[in-house]
Amino acid sequence: MDEEALEMGANLYAQFAIDFLNSKK
């Protein structure tokens, strides 16, 4: 697996999780 793609995917997932947690407030 491409390390750069893995990092980009992790960043997208983290951003999604942050948005989700912020919207639950």
C-alpha distance matrix in Angstrom:
0.0 3.8 6.2 8.8 7.7 7.4 10.7 12.2 11.7 13.3 16.0 16.8 17.1 19.3 21.4 21.9 23.0 25.3 26.9 27.4 29.0 31.2 32.4 33.5 36.1
3.8 0.0 3.8 5.5 5.3 6.2 8.8 10.0 10.6 12.4 14.4 15.5 16.5 18.4 20.1 21.2 22.5 24.4 25.9 26.9 28.6 30.4 31.7 33.2 35.6
6.2 3.8 0.0 3.8 5.5 5.0 6.2 8.6 9.8 10.5 12.4 14.3 15.3 16.4 18.4 20.0 21.0 22.5 24.4 25.6 26.9 28.5 30.3 31.7 33.9
8.8 5.5 3.8 0.0 3.8 5.4 5.2 6.2 8.6 9.9 10.6 12.4 14.2 15.3 16.6 18.4 19.9 21.1 22.7 24.3 25.8 27.0 28.7 30.5 32.6
7.7 5.3 5.5 3.8 0.0 3.8 5.4 5.0 6.1 8.5 9.8 10.5 12.2 14.1 15.3 16.4 18.2 19.9 21.1 22.4 24.3 25.7 27.0 28.7 31.1
7.4 6.2 5.0 5.4 3.8 0.0 3.8 5.5 5.1 6.2 8.7 9.9 10.5 12.2 14.2 15.3 16.4 18.3 20.0 20.9 22.4 24.3 25.7 27.1 29.5
10.7 8.8 6.2 5.2 5.4 3.8 0.0 3.8 5.4 5.0 6.2 8.7 9.8 10.4 12.3 14.2 15.2 16.4 18.4 19.8 21.0 22.4 24.3 25.9 27.9
12.2 10.0 8.6 6.2 5.0 5.5 3.8 0.0 3.8 5.4 5.1 6.3 8.6 9.8 10.6 12.4 14.2 15.3 16.6 18.3 20.0 21.1 22.6 24.6 26.7
11.7 10.6 9.8 8.6 6.1 5.1 5.4 3.8 0.0 3.8 5.4 5.1 6.1 8.5 9.9 10.5 12.2 14.2 15.4 16.4 18.3 20.0 21.1 22.7 25.2
13.3 12.4 10.5 9.9 8.5 6.2 5.0 5.4 3.8 0.0 3.8 5.5 5.1 6.0 8.5 9.8 10.4 12.2 14.2 15.1 16.3 18.2 19.9 21.2 23.4
16.0 14.4 12.4 10.6 9.8 8.7 6.2 5.1 5.4 3.8 0.0 3.8 5.4 5.1 6.1 8.6 9.8 10.5 12.3 14.1 15.3 16.4 18.3 20.2 22.0
16.8 15.5 14.3 12.4 10.5 9.9 8.7 6.3 5.1 5.5 3.8 0.0 3.8 5.5 5.1 6.2 8.6 9.9 10.6 12.2 14.3 15.4 16.5 18.6 20.8
17.1 16.5 15.3 14.2 12.2 10.5 9.8 8.6 6.1 5.1 5.4 3.8 0.0 3.8 5.4 5.0 6.1 8.6 9.9 10.4 12.2 14.2 15.3 16.7 19.2
19.3 18.4 16.4 15.3 14.1 12.2 10.4 9.8 8.5 6.0 5.1 5.5 3.8 0.0 3.8 5.4 5.1 6.1 8.6 9.8 10.5 12.2 14.2 15.5 17.5
21.4 20.1 18.4 16.6 15.3 14.2 12.3 10.6 9.9 8.5 6.1 5.1 5.4 3.8 0.0 3.8 5.5 5.1 6.2 8.5 10.0 10.6 12.3 14.4 16.2
21.9 21.2 20.0 18.4 16.4 15.3 14.2 12.4 10.5 9.8 8.6 6.2 5.0 5.4 3.8 0.0 3.8 5.5 5.2 6.1 8.6 9.9 10.6 12.5 15.0
23.0 22.5 21.0 19.9 18.2 16.4 15.2 14.2 12.2 10.4 9.8 8.6 6.1 5.1 5.5 3.8 0.0 3.8 5.5 5.0 6.1 8.5 9.9 10.8 13.2
25.3 24.4 22.5 21.1 19.9 18.3 16.4 15.3 14.2 12.2 10.5 9.9 8.6 6.1 5.1 5.5 3.8 0.0 3.8 5.4 5.2 6.1 8.6 10.1 11.5
26.9 25.9 24.4 22.7 21.1 20.0 18.4 16.6 15.4 14.2 12.3 10.6 9.9 8.6 6.2 5.2 5.5 3.8 0.0 3.8 5.6 5.1 6.1 8.8 10.5
27.4 26.9 25.6 24.3 22.4 20.9 19.8 18.3 16.4 15.1 14.1 12.2 10.4 9.8 8.5 6.1 5.0 5.4 3.8 0.0 3.8 5.5 5.2 6.4 9.3
29.0 28.6 26.9 25.8 24.3 22.4 21.0 20.0 18.3 16.3 15.3 14.3 12.2 10.5 10.0 8.6 6.1 5.2 5.6 3.8 0.0 3.8 5.5 5.3 7.1
31.2 30.4 28.5 27.0 25.7 24.3 22.4 21.1 20.0 18.2 16.4 15.4 14.2 12.2 10.6 9.9 8.5 6.1 5.1 5.5 3.8 0.0 3.8 5.5 5.8
32.4 31.7 30.3 28.7 27.0 25.7 24.3 22.6 21.1 19.9 18.3 16.5 15.3 14.2 12.3 10.6 9.9 8.6 6.1 5.2 5.5 3.8 0.0 3.8 5.5
33.5 33.2 31.7 30.5 28.7 27.1 25.9 24.6 22.7 21.2 20.2 18.6 16.7 15.5 14.4 12.5 10.8 10.1 8.8 6.4 5.3 5.5 3.8 0.0 3.8
36.1 35.6 33.9 32.6 31.1 29.5 27.9 26.7 25.2 23.4 22.0 20.8 19.2 17.5 16.2 15.0 13.2 11.5 10.5 9.3 7.1 5.8 5.5 3.8 0.0
